[in-house]
Amino acid sequence: MGVISQLTRAMTDQQVRLVDLTNKLSAATPTLELPEPFSNLIDFSLEEVSAYNDPGPFWKHHNIHTGEHIGTHIDAPVHWATGREGKDVSQIEPARLIGPAVVLDFTAQAEKDADFLVDVSHIQEWEAEHGAIPDNAWVLFRTGWDRFAQDREAFLNKDENGPHSPGFTVECARWLGEERAISGVGVETVGIDAGAAGGLDPAFPMHYYLLGNDKYGITSLQNLGELPPTGALLVVAPLPIEGGTGSPSRVYALVDAE
């Protein structure tokens, strides 16, 4: 029996479980809100074209209106100035969209401090326990932020000083971008950078270093608590939009049932 046949059998026999890591996409899905004078993307919406009526008596269909970076989505290199000569979302190789998932859990730290930043030492401690992050891996950071996924105010967590959500130090962003042969990083928050990352140098360092080094980001992930620290397989399925800087994406993990 071939490897694919073995996988199919294992899924049929419920020895492998499929976990959906995608936030539902609707007009209520929380989205990034940039401060003035910067422009924001439109939120997701459906425009009815027909619904079993005169414009289409036997069918129902809609036009979709959305920004690229809405809900659970992928950031392609061309999204950021440091990756402007890099790939658009249609050019990302499928082999980079499927790979081993490693999960680092910082829920306790994020509950105590909404501005918690992951540093290199945190990841090195994880590697000392679980082994080196494998090549082509997706490094997923759990913070418990998915519990706010349908609550825009709590998800963005803004006050008079701006948004507050966990993220990464500048050195950690550089280290992930330059020192590890990963495919990308996934987070539960609205973006791959911390809420207050605009005040770092460089600003928004995860965007700066990841996208500038042909690595990718996925955001607004759900259900990371159902994944083990190692051993899962991640599948990221964006729309191959020519010229696109990102795309809403369906993200799954395959996990051993036991």
N, C-alpha and C positions, 0 to 999 in steps of 0.2 A: 504494500500500500504506500503510495506517495505521500509526501509531507502535507500537501493540500488536502488530500483525502483523509489523512489522519486528523487534521484540524477540523474538517467538516464533520467527521464522525464524533469528535470530542464535543463540538458544539451541539450536535443533535442529541448526544447522550448527556448533555448538561454538565459535562466535565469542564467546559470552558464557559465563563459567564461574560456577557457583553454589558458594559457599563456606559451609559450615556452621560457625557460630561458637558453637555450643551445647555445653555440657558434658553428658555423659550423666547421667541422673537415676536414682539408685538409693539404697538404704539406706546405701551407702558414700560417697555424694557429700559432700564437705566442706561444712559449714555453720557459720554464725556461732555463737560461744559467748560469750554475755554473762556477765560476772562477777556474783556475788551482790551485792545482793539482787534483781537483775533476772531476769525470767522468759525462758526460751528457747522458741522454736518447736519443734515436733516435727520429726524428720527424716522424709524420704520413706519410705513403705513401701507394699507391696501386700498386700491381704487377699483371698485366694482365695475366691470365691463358688461357682464350679463349674469343673470341668475335665474335660469329656466323661464325666461320671459321673452318679449319681442326681440331684443338684441341677440338673444341666443336661446331658443326655446328648449333645447335638449341638454344644455350644459351651463356650468357656472365657472367663470374665470375672472382674474383680476390683473391689473397692472401693479407692480411692486415699486414703491418709492422708498429709497433708503440710501444712507451714506455707506461707504465701504467699511468703516470701522465702527460698526454697530453691533451690540450684543456680543456673543461669543464669536470672535473673529481672529483672523491671522493678519499680522503685519509683515509685509514683504520688504526687502531691503530698500527699494526705491521710495518707500514711505518717508525716509529720513534723509537729511542732507548728506550725511556720511555714506549713504548707500545709493546716492542718486545715479551712479553709473552701474548699479547692480540690477538684480532681477526684479521684474514685476511679478505679480502673483501668478500669472499664467506660465511663467518661466521656471517656477520652482519645481525641481525634479520630483516626481512621485516617490522616489526612494527616500527623499528627505522628509516626506509627509507621513511615513510609517516607520516606527522605530521603537526601541525599548523605552519604557517610561520609568523614571525614578521619582519618588515622591519624598519631599522633605517637609516635615510638619512643624510649623512655627505658630500653631494656633494659640498656645499658651502665651507666647510673647506678644502676639498681636492683640490678644484680649486685654493685656495689661497696658499696652502702648500702641495706639492706632498708627503712630508714626514709626513703628519698629522697622529697622533696616537690617536685612540679611548681609553679613559680611563674609569674607573669604574663610575666616576661621570656622564659622558655622558649617560651611559646606565641607571643609576638611575634616571636621569632627564627624560628620555624617559618613564621609568616605572611609575614615578609620574604622567605623563599625560595619559598614555595608560593602566596602570595596570601591574602587575607582569608578567614576561615572563612565559608562561605556561610550564608545564612539557612536555617533548618529543618534544619541539619546535625546529624548525630550525631558527636560528637567522641570518638574512640576512642583510649585511651592504652595503648600496648603496653609492658609491663615484663618480659616473659618469664615472668610468674607462672603462665601456663597450663601450664608444664611440671610443676607441682605439683598439677594438677587432681584426680588420683586418690590423692593422698597427704595425708591429713588433717593430720598433724603438720606437714609442711613447708608446706602451704598456709596454715595459721593462724599458724605460726611464733611460738609463744608461749614466753615464759620467765617468770621470777619478776616481771618488770616489766610483763608483759602481751604482747599480740600486736605483731608487727613486720611491716609490709607497706607498700609505697609508696602515696602519695596526693598531696594538694594542700595548699598553704598556705592560710591564711584569706583572704588577699587574692586569690589565684587563684580560690578558690571564689566569692567575691563578684563578681569580674570576669566569670567565666563565667555566673553567675546573672543579673547586671544589665547587662553591657556587650555581650553577644553574643546575637543572636536565634536561638539554637540550639534544637533539640528536646530534646537531652539529651546525656549523657556516658556512655560505656561503658568498663569496666575489666575486667581479668583477675582481680582479687582478689575476696575474699568480699563486699566492700562498696565503695561508691563513695568512702568515706573511708579515710584511712590507718589502719593498725592502731592507732597511738597517738593518733588524732585526738580521743579523749576528753579529752586534756589541753590541747587548744587552746581559744581563746576567740573566737567561740562554739565549744562542743564540737561535733564532727562537722560542720564547716563546709560540706561539700558537700551534705549533707542539708539543712542550715539554709538555704543560699542557693539551691540548685537547686530543691528542692521548694517553697520559699517563693516562687519566681518562675515557677511553672507550667512547670517543666522536669523532666526525668525522668532516672533512672539505670538502667543495666543492668550486671549484674555477672557474674563467672565466665565471661567470654568466652574463646573458644579461637581459635586459628589466625589471629590478627591479622597474623602474619608473612606470610600469603599475600595480604594486601591492599596496594595501592599507597598512597602518602601522600594522593593525591586520585584521584577518578575512579570510585570504587565507589559502589554504591547499597545502602543498608541497609534490611532489612525486619525489623521486630520484631513478633512474633505472640504476645501474651499472651492468657490467658483473660479474657473480659469479665465479671469477677466483680462483681456489684452490691454496692457497699459495700466492695469489696476494696481493700486498701492496696498490693497488688502481686500478682504472679502469676509462677510459672514460665513461661518464654517460649522459643519457638524463634526463633533469630536467624540470618538469612542475609545474605550479601552477594553482589551481582551484580557481576562483575568482567570487563573485557575479557580475552579469552583470551590475547592476545599481551602 
